[in-house]
Amino acid sequence: MRILIASDSFKDALPAAEVCRSIAAGLRQNQGNADIALFPLADGGEGTFEVLAFHLDLHAVEVDTFDPLLRPIRASYGLSADGSTAVVELARASGLQLLARQERNPLHTSTYGTGLLLADAIDKGVSKIILALGGSATNDAGAGMASALGWNFLDDSGHEMAVTGLALSQIARITPPEFVIVPETEVICDVTNPLFGPEGAAFVYARQKGADELGISILDAGLRHVARLTTEQLGKSDLARIPGAGAAGGTGFGAMAFLNATLRRGADLVMDIAGFDDALAKTDLVITGEGQLDGQTLHGKLVQSICRRATLSGVPVVALCGRLAASPEQLAAIGLKAAWSINEVERPLQEMLNRTAENLTRTAAQIPLSWNL
């Protein structure tokens, strides 16, 4: 029997590769003869770099850049062995985790640092860029990123602006770079929000990045303003309505408007790049995992993507999770044959997080005892 362990990370507990290793350790206790393959995955957010590095043998390129508050830092992106493909994870230079809680406010943050990572990759002559969005501290419509690539954002007096969320409404003119040619760019996007409005970047995500009610209104107005400018001055209309335009504080929109990028659903693009379908063709059972299985798993999360592809290939999928909050009917709708929580009893959250690896291994060891493989 060949078992494919294809899991995302357990947020705040274990990265995807460690989740897969922990499950494998448990399986080997009672399934010593099984052919077990590790296949860590991600949905386009944090951890995507590590997952793609696992599958593509990327090496890290370190760059002098800036954090969301434009303080100097060192950050890295991934470069394929042949130098043709760069994988840039926005969170590495523009992520919320780079800021202390009291520093977080998307009115004052910028994606400029991510733009410098892209610029370095372009200077190295890559022919393709994969930009993973998610975990951003920003709400600047990707304009900060674009300014690092030579785009100019000018105020009423014709002066170049340092673009932040607050500054978006003050932009009077946008001018493209003269010489920079951006290679084919695919954006890994794990949300479907438009750029602005009640379901847009500011109203849905800015609060968790530190914005108050007034700030959210200011940010949304700025996103609307930039959308109007790109239509009037660049001839790029309707980008704001495309699902995913609101990802990473509107960086999905900015990638389309300023990099001519294509937005791809995060889970599917990662699975395609990693060669999931080829691995699935040689598999008898898939074991996946997620921090919490609930009704939201029905709405485009990685587990559902795994189940969709596995079902088409006639391969059953079972799951381990930190918390099981889905009904049997919901599990069936997701496409799962079975699911188990790794926490036998409810404990303080931090204790459960600290014991994730141990509990994954223990629970995986019991799978053959409770489910007929």
C-alpha positions, 0 to 999 in steps of 0.5 A: 500500500502506498500512502501519500501524506499531503498536509498543510501546516498546523498554524502556530504549531508546526510547518507542513513538512513537520506535520507530514513527518509526525504523521509518518512516524505514527503510521510506521508504528503499525504500518511498517510495510506501507510505502509512505511518501511525504507531500507537504502543501500550502494554500498560498499563504505563510509557509508557501516558500518552504513547501515549494522549496521542498518540492522544487529544491529552491535555494534561498537568496538573501537581499537587503530590503525593508520591513512594512515600516520601511526599516532595513532588514534582510529577507530571502526569496527562492531561486530554482536550481537553473535560475529560471524561476523565483518564488517570492513570499510577500510575508517575508518582507511585508508580513504582519509577523514582522511587526510588534502588536503595537506597531501594526497599522495598515495606514502606515505600512508598505509593500516596498520591501517585497518589491525589492525582492522582486527587483533582485530576482528580475536583475538575476534574469529569471523568466518566471516569478511566483508571488505568494500572497498572504499574511501581509501587514499592508493595505497599499494596493501593491503600490509600494511594491510597484514603486520599487520596480520603477513605477512613480506615484505622484502627488498634486505637485508632481512630487514622487510619493512614498506609498502607504495605505494612508497615502493612496488617496493623495496619489494624483498620477501614476507613471510606469517605469521606462526600462523594467521588464517584468517576466511572466508572473503568477500570483498565488492567492488564497482569498477571493475578495475584490479590491474594495467595498464591504467584502474588500481588502480594508473592510474584511482584513484591515482590522486584524492588521491594526486599523480602527473603524476610521482607518478602515474607511480611509483605506477603502476610499484609498483603494477605490481611488487607485482603482479609478486612477488605473482605469483612467490613466493606465486603461486597466478597468475592472481589475478591482472586481476580479476575485483575489484583487483584495488579497494582501491589502490589495496586492492582488490588484497591484500585481495585475495592474503593475506587473501584468500578473495572473492570479491563481487560486493558491492551493491549486497552483501549489499543487500543480507546481509540486506535481500533486497529480503525478504523486496521486496516480501512484497512491492508494490512500491520502492522509491530510491535515488541518488545524481545524476542520469545520464548515469553512473547509467547504469554501476553497481550503486546501483540504477540499482541493486535495479531496476534489482531485483525489475523488476524481482519481478514485483515491480515498482521503482521511484527515487529522486535525487539531479540532474537529468541528465539522459534522459527518455531513460536512465531512462527506461534502468536503470529500473526506472518508473519515477525520479524527481530532488529535486532541483527546481532551480539550486543554489550554490552547498553548499546551495543545499547540506545544504537543501537536507533533506528539499528538499527530504521531499518536493519532496516526498510529491508531488509524489502522485500528479504527478505520479499514484501510 
